[in-house]
Amino acid sequence: MTTTNKIQINWKGNLCLQAYNTKGLTVDFDAPKEHGGNETALTPMENLLSSLAACSSIHILIILKEKQLNIEDYRVEATAERCDEPPRVFTKIYLKYIFKGDLPTQTVKDAIRLAQEKYCSVGGMLKKDIPIVTSYEIIKDP
């Protein structure tokens, strides 16, 4: 069975674009000022990096929720290195997962590994061409 995703892009003026899906949900895009944009939204490459961090996060959080763990706070710091010459592709991506709560280290490591190796579709596509380096930190209450 094949699943189909459909997105439409509408021009909002200058270099501002809005993507929307069949449910009417939207994401805005813009370009940096040095390329003539208004910087009112993330660039397409920033959206790609955000999509990777969000996709892996959703799966990590699902795994940890199934373990009935209490996550007090969570964030991801995503950084990507890019080529200087066009097409300025990502050459390496770093994802640092930061958790707050009394979480077992091995369970967190396993959740990150499963998300990266098995469940995250965005990562599955990107890791074929780009190294993705992950790290984590667990902040425990004193």
CORTA-V683559 format. One record per helix or strand of 2 or more residues. SS is the DSSP state (2 for helix, 1 for strand). FROM is the first residue (numbers start at 1). LEN is the number of residues. Records with the same first field share a line. If there is no record, write none. Layout:
# CORTA-V683559
SS: FROM-LEN, FROM-LEN
This chain:
# CORTA-V683559
1: 7-7, 16-6, 26-4, 73-10, 90-11, 131-9
2: 33-3, 44-23, 105-15, 121-6
